[in-house]
Amino acid sequence: MPSPLIAMDRLTAALPEAAAAYRAAEPFPHTVLDDVLTPEAFAAAVAEFPGTEDPFWRGYLHVNETKYSNTAPDTWGPTLTAVARELCAPEFVRYLEELTGIEDLLPDWSMDGGGLHQTLRGGHLNIHADFTTHHDHENWARRVNILLYLNEEWLPEWGGELELWDQQMTAKRGSVRPKGNRMLVFTTSADSFHGHPDPLTCPPGEARRSMALYYFTEEEAAVRRSTNYRPRPQDGATRGAAIWADRTALDVYDRAKRRLGLKDETVQGVLARVQKLRRRG
């Protein structure tokens, strides 16, 4: 039975060409899919997207990123929850396997690293390669990331294009505008560098909104690497040093969290207070 939410018939019909383009893409395998949701589903998802002041947002507020996430689908509206379920369902997972050439993908309803994301005016996400394993299943290797953009309108002058950088971090090789109902699919690896490092210039009250999901494969010995934030050549020595120091601190925190059972909420509260002090300064 066709999904009432995702345009699977159209996506599947274009799969042979899309798969070939995906695997040949530079600087790493990826593709951009437009109009992924049906018009009705997209309109409903946009209407349900939590407001900027919703209490369930959790802030990631530090040198390398200033964004908010909600990884609890039970707090989402019914369309957003149903869309996420469709993206975790066998039909869509099989589609991703054929698109990417990666077999035995595992969807992740726990939203480890995923969920709903929003970035406000002035926010950013430095160039990085993603954390390589699941935080609760250390033998699960992250293999594929999807980003579904959920803004009804996003003007080019607001910034926020996702930059795609080469393995050596010497040059930007592409960019993706976060147009509504657009999905970026890409293979996650130790050097799939991406981000939107320049502050957003959208109007106050607007936000760069998306739904993110990761897909994994089970490995006997998955290699754990923390999120690898990297400076661009134009960022300069001072910013580069800050990016490196923040990356190191986050890796130490992640290791401590695993060993000591710390909760993200505690640390995010500290980070939020530090961010407020920075703004006052």
N, C-alpha and C positions, 0 to 999 in steps of 0.2 A: 504494500500500500504506500503510495507516494507521501512524503512528508508534507503536511500543510504549512510548514514553517520555512523549510530550506528548499531552494530550487534544485533538487537533486537530479531531476531529469535533464535539465540543461547542463549542469556540471558534468554529469556522467557522459553525455553526448560529446562533450569537448575533451574528454579525458585523454585520448591518445596524443593529441597535439599538446595539451597542457603538461602531460608527463614528460614529453621530450623537451619542452621548453624549460620545465622545472630543473631537470638534471643538467642542462647546459648553461643555466643562469650563472652570472657572475655578480658579486665575488664569491658567493656560495649558493647552493641550490635553494631556489625560492620561486614563488609565483604570486601574482596579485590577481584575485578573483573579485569581480564587481557584481553587485546585485545578488548576493548569496542568499539572503532571506527574501521571501516573497514580500511584495509591497505592504501587504496587510500586517505581516509579522514584524517587519522593520518599523512601521509606524507605531505599533503597540509596544515594541521593545524600547524605542526612543521615549515614548510617553511614560514608561515605567521606570526609566533609569533614575536611580536615587539622586536627589538634589545635593548640592555641594555641602549643605550643612547636615546631611543625614547622620544620625549618631553611630551608624554601623561602619563608617569609613575608618580605616586605620592608616595613620600617616607613616610614610617612609621619608623622613625629613633629615637629610644629612648632605654632605658635600656632593656625593655622586648622584643623588636623586632627590626630588621633592615631588612626591606623588602620593596618592591614597589608593587603598585597595579594599575590597569587600569580598572575602572568600567564603561567605556563608550563604549558599543559595536559598536557605529557608527564610532569609530576610528579603529576598528579591520578589518582584512581582511575578505573576504566573507565566507571562510570555517569556521573560528573561530566563526563568527556571526551565521552561520547556525547551527553549533554544539550546541551553547548555546540555540538557539531556539528549537532544537530537545530535549534538556534536560529540557526545560520548557513546552514541548508539552504534551497533555493529555496522549498519549500512554506511555511515559516514567514516567510521574507522577503516573499513575496507577501501573506501574511496581514497583516503589518505595513503594507505599502503600502496595502492596502484599509482597514485600521483608521485609519491616520493621514492618508490622502490624499496622501502623498508618494511620488512615483514614482521608479523606478530606484535604490532603496536598495542600498547595498553593505555586506555584512557584513564583519567585521574579525576574522579569526582571530589576528591579532597581539595582540589584547586591549589596544590602546592606550587607557589609562585604565580598562580593564575587568578581567575575570578574577574570581578569588575574592577576597572582601573579608571581613575580620573586624575588629571593634572590641571591645576589652576593657572591663572595668569601669573607669569614669572617663574613657573615651574619648569623643570628640565629633567632629563635622564641622560647621564653621560654615556659615551660609547662603551660597550661592554660585550663580553661573551657570557652566556648564562651559566649559572650553577649547573654542574654536570650530572648530579644524581638527585633522586627524591630524598627529602629530608627524613621521612619515616620508613622508607624502603630502600636501604642503601645499595641493594643489588639491582635497583631500577635505574637505568641510564636514560637521561633526557635525550630524545631523538628529534622530535618535531614540535614546533611552536606554531599556534595559530593566533592571530590578532584580528578580531572583528570590530571595526570602528562603528560607533553608535551615536555619532552626531548627526542631527538632521541637516545642519549646515556647518561647514568649516571653511573659512575663507583662506586663500593662500597667504595673505599678508599677516595672518595670525601665527605663522610659523608651525612648528610641531611636525614637520616632515621627518619620517624615520630614515636616518642616514645608514647606508650599508657600506662598510669599509673593508678594504683588502686585509689579507692575513697579516701583513707586516705593519698595518696601521700607517701607511704612507700616503694613501689617497682614498677619497670617497669614490665609490664605484657605482652608486645608485642612490635613489631616495624614493620614498613612498608617502604620498600625501594622505592624511587620515580622513579620506572622504567617507561619508556615511554609507553604510552597507557594503563596504569594501573589506575583503579579508586578505591579509598577508599570511602565507604559509611558508615556513622555511625550516631547513634542517639545522638543528642546534648542534654545535660542536665546540671544541676548545678555541676556535678562531673564527666563529661566525659573529663578527663584531657589528653592532648596531646600536642605535640610540637617537635621541633628539636633544643634544646638549645645549642648545641655545634657548634662553628663557622665552616662554610663550608670550605673545603680545595680544592674545584674545581679550575682549572686553571683560571687565569685572563681572562675575556671576556666570560667565561661560567656563567650560572645561573641555579638555581633550578627553573623550570618553571611549572606552573600549571594553571588550570581553576577551580575556586571554585564557587559553588552555594549552597544557603540555601533554605530550604522548610519549610513552616510555617503552623500552624493551628490557626484559629481564636478562641480566648478565651474571655469569659466575663471579666475575671480579670487576664490577663497575669502578671506573676511576673517578674519584671524588676531586673536583676542583671547585673552589668557591667562585662567585661572580667576579670576573676579571675586568674591572674598569680600566680604561686606557685613555690617555690624553691624545688629542689630535695634534698634528705638527704645529698648527697655529695657536695652540693653547698656551704655550710659553712655559718656562721653567717653574714659576711660582704655582700656577694652576696644576701643572703636572705633578709637583711634589704633594699638593693637597689631595689630588686624586689617588696617588699611591698610598699616602698615609691613611686616608679614609678606607680604602680597599683593605689594607692590612688590619685596621681596627675591626672592620666588619667580619673578616675571616676569624680573628681571635674570638669575637663574640659568638660566632656560629659554632665554633668548636666548644666554647664554654657552655653554650646552651645545650648542646648534645650531652655533655658530661654531667652537668649540674641540674638539668631539667628546668632551666629558666624559661619564662614565658615571654613571648614577643611583646605582649601588651605592656609589661613593665618597662622594657627597654624603649619601646616607642614613646611612652610617656616622658622618659628622660630626653629622648631626641627632640620631642616637641617643645619641651622647655628650653633646650639649648637653641633651637631655631628661633624662638621668641626673643631670647637674649641677643642673638646675632642681629635680628632686625632692629632692636632698640639701639644696638651699637652702631 
